[in-house]
Amino acid sequence: MMQEEITEQVKEVIPKNIWDTMQDFFSYEIFHFGEEHQIKLTVGLLFFVLLILVITSVFLKFFKRIVTRKLNRGDKQKFESVFSFSKYFVYLIVIFFTLDSIGFNITAIFAASAALLVGVGLALQTFFQDILSGIFIFIDQTVHVGDIIELDGKVGRVEEIKLRTTRAVTIDNKVLIIPNHKYLTSILYNWTQNGKVTRESITVGVAYGSDTELIKELLTKAALSNTYVLKEPAPLVLFTDFADSSLNFKLIFSINDSFQAVVPQSEIRFEIDRLFREHNISIPFPQRVVTMVKE
């Protein structure tokens, strides 16, 4: 009897071995809640989920490196934009499958957070519109990096397309951050979708009695003297109207950088003014005659 009591006392004094200590540590319960569908989180479960996430992260990086290795710069940027968003869905799915495979009650999580998820979805409605619009841009190729676009009266060259926003730079070097849902709710003008060569125009009016053939020749000469203007297709001069006080002409010419269109337009106007002065051609302006009658 005495020997058995001594043995029990020794067992209480001798510490547990390392394996038992680790088991106790990993089975330590961090928190739990719920009655019917009880949710428990232990240290071991937390470490297991973290390990799965690390393995998933390594796999995604390897997959991204393999896919983008032979893509050009534009396609690589598009893929990275989609990938940066899609990888969070992958992480979420991996977490759910991992928890479900080890007996974690996923149904209880959804039941407990259903109202919260509805509220978050309503609050992030515009955010998800931007995401869906970004996906549509990548699928239907509406806009590419380098395109010149006009949206809500703003003109810019597209520098970067992300899944939620598009970054464009205006001619005065201001940055436009465009939410992608604007592409679905507004009219978009893509100046360069048919190619970089675009047709620009300048209108001018001359006085009645002017030599129209000479006007056509001078306007063509002014256009061809500018280094921005392409020789082919050749500039075109249209006689557009017999206006109230002027004969109206439209000069149409082609350039290969519509983003800089204001520069050749301004230079050509300077040249037109010089040529008209040189040939004594006047540009009329509205005049009003006021007659005063004395009674």
JOLINBEL-V42118 format. One record per pair of residues at least 6 apart in sequence whose C-alpha atoms are under 7 Angstrom apart, sorted by sequence separation. I is the first residue (numbers start at 1). J is the second residue. If there is no record, write none. Layout:
i=I j=J
i=I j=J
This chain:
i=32 j=38
i=33 j=39
i=100 j=106
i=137 j=143
i=149 j=155
i=150 j=156
i=160 j=166
i=161 j=167
i=169 j=175
i=223 j=229
i=241 j=247
i=242 j=248
i=276 j=282
i=32 j=39
i=33 j=40
i=149 j=156
i=160 j=167
i=168 j=175
i=169 j=176
i=224 j=231
i=241 j=248
i=32 j=40
i=68 j=76
i=148 j=156
i=149 j=157
i=159 j=167
i=160 j=168
i=167 j=175
i=168 j=176
i=240 j=248
i=31 j=40
i=32 j=41
i=148 j=157
i=158 j=167
i=159 j=168
i=167 j=176
i=168 j=177
i=239 j=248
i=240 j=249
i=31 j=41
i=147 j=157
i=148 j=158
i=158 j=168
i=159 j=169
i=167 j=177
i=239 j=249
i=240 j=250
i=30 j=41
i=146 j=157
i=147 j=158
i=157 j=168
i=158 j=169
i=166 j=177
i=167 j=178
i=238 j=249
i=239 j=250
i=29 j=41
i=30 j=42
i=146 j=158
i=156 j=168
i=157 j=169
i=165 j=177
i=166 j=178
i=223 j=235
i=237 j=249
i=238 j=250
i=29 j=42
i=30 j=43
i=145 j=158
i=146 j=159
i=156 j=169
i=157 j=170
i=165 j=178
i=166 j=179
i=237 j=250
i=238 j=251
i=28 j=42
i=29 j=43
i=145 j=159
i=156 j=170
i=165 j=179
i=166 j=180
i=237 j=251
i=27 j=42
i=28 j=43
i=145 j=160
i=155 j=170
i=156 j=171
i=164 j=179
i=165 j=180
i=220 j=235
i=236 j=251
i=237 j=252
i=26 j=42
i=27 j=43
i=145 j=161
i=164 j=180
i=236 j=252
i=26 j=43
i=27 j=44
i=235 j=252
i=236 j=253
i=25 j=43
i=26 j=44
i=235 j=253
i=234 j=253
i=216 j=237
i=233 j=254
i=229 j=253
i=230 j=254
i=229 j=254
i=230 j=255
i=229 j=255
i=228 j=255
i=134 j=162
i=135 j=163
i=134 j=163
i=134 j=164
i=131 j=163
i=219 j=251
i=131 j=164
i=130 j=164
i=151 j=187
i=228 j=264
i=151 j=188
i=53 j=91
i=150 j=188
i=151 j=189
i=207 j=245
i=208 j=246
i=226 j=264
i=246 j=284
i=150 j=189
i=207 j=246
i=208 j=247
i=245 j=284
i=149 j=189
i=150 j=190
i=206 j=246
i=207 j=247
i=149 j=190
i=205 j=246
i=206 j=247
i=245 j=286
i=148 j=190
i=149 j=191
i=205 j=247
i=206 j=248
i=226 j=268
i=147 j=190
i=148 j=191
i=205 j=248
i=148 j=192
i=204 j=248
i=205 j=249
i=147 j=192
i=204 j=249
i=223 j=268
i=49 j=95
i=134 j=180
i=147 j=193
i=203 j=249
i=204 j=250
i=222 j=268
i=133 j=180
i=203 j=250
i=133 j=181
i=202 j=250
i=203 j=251
i=49 j=98
i=130 j=179
i=201 j=250
i=202 j=251
i=222 j=271
i=130 j=180
i=201 j=251
i=202 j=252
i=222 j=272
i=130 j=181
i=133 j=184
i=201 j=252
i=129 j=181
i=200 j=252
i=201 j=253
i=199 j=252
i=200 j=253
i=219 j=272
i=199 j=253
i=200 j=254
i=199 j=254
i=198 j=254
i=199 j=255
i=197 j=254
i=198 j=255
i=218 j=275
i=197 j=255
i=198 j=256
i=197 j=256
i=78 j=138
i=196 j=256
i=197 j=257
i=198 j=258
i=196 j=257
i=202 j=265
i=39 j=105
i=37 j=108
i=74 j=145
i=210 j=281
i=207 j=282
i=206 j=282
i=207 j=283
i=206 j=283
i=207 j=284
i=205 j=283
i=206 j=284
i=81 j=162
i=82 j=163
i=81 j=163
i=78 j=161
i=171 j=259
i=148 j=259
